[in-house]
Amino acid sequence: MTSNYRNMRVLVLFDLPSVEKEEKRIYAKFRKELIKDGFTMMQFSIYMRFCRNVQDSNKHIEKIRNLSPKDGHIRILSITEHQYEEMIVVIGEMTETEKLVKSDYLVVIE
């Protein structure tokens, strides 16, 4: 993305092998690094992070590229806050983080 959008979300969707002991260790490390970088779990194997703009989004995408394991599947989707707010929840509810973070303010949960 090269546009100068403000307030974006980066979604990381992943499916990593987790049968063998070493695979489980790699999976746990990847997940912990996502959380350390400010991502929160939206659904199992789907993590989301608020970003101020496309440059901030790109910085976090590069971090994910660098920590990604060699096996499995990882997808990254950057969308504007407006697009994110248009998401339709069919079953279940928005997470507490999704309810707290709106396009006009940012709440940091530690």
FENDAHU-V999749 format. One record per backbone hydrogen bond with DSSP energy under -1.0 kcal/mol. NH is the residue of the N-H (numbers start at 0). CO is the residue of the C=O. E is the energy in kcal/mol with one decimal. If there is no record, write none. Layout:
nh co e
NH CO E
NH CO E
//
This chain:
nh co e
6 51 -3.1
7 50 -3.2
8 78 -2.9
9 48 -2.6
10 76 -3.1
11 46 -3.1
12 74 -2.8
13 44 -2.5
14 72 -2.9
23 19 -2.2
24 20 -1.9
25 21 -2.3
26 22 -2.7
27 23 -2.6
28 24 -2.3
29 25 -2.5
30 26 -2.5
31 27 -2.6
32 28 -2.3
33 29 -2.0
34 30 -2.2
35 31 -2.6
36 32 -1.5
37 34 -1.9
38 33 -2.4
39 47 -2.8
41 45 -3.1
42 45 -1.6
45 42 -2.5
46 11 -2.6
47 39 -2.8
48 9 -1.7
50 7 -3.0
53 4 -1.0
56 52 -2.3
57 53 -2.6
58 54 -1.8
59 55 -1.7
60 56 -2.2
61 57 -2.2
62 58 -1.5
63 59 -1.9
64 60 -2.3
65 61 -2.0
66 62 -1.6
67 63 -1.1
72 14 -2.3
74 12 -3.3
76 10 -2.7
78 8 -2.6
80 6 -2.8
83 79 -2.3
84 80 -2.6
86 83 -1.7
98 94 -2.0
99 95 -2.0
100 96 -2.6
104 101 -1.3
//
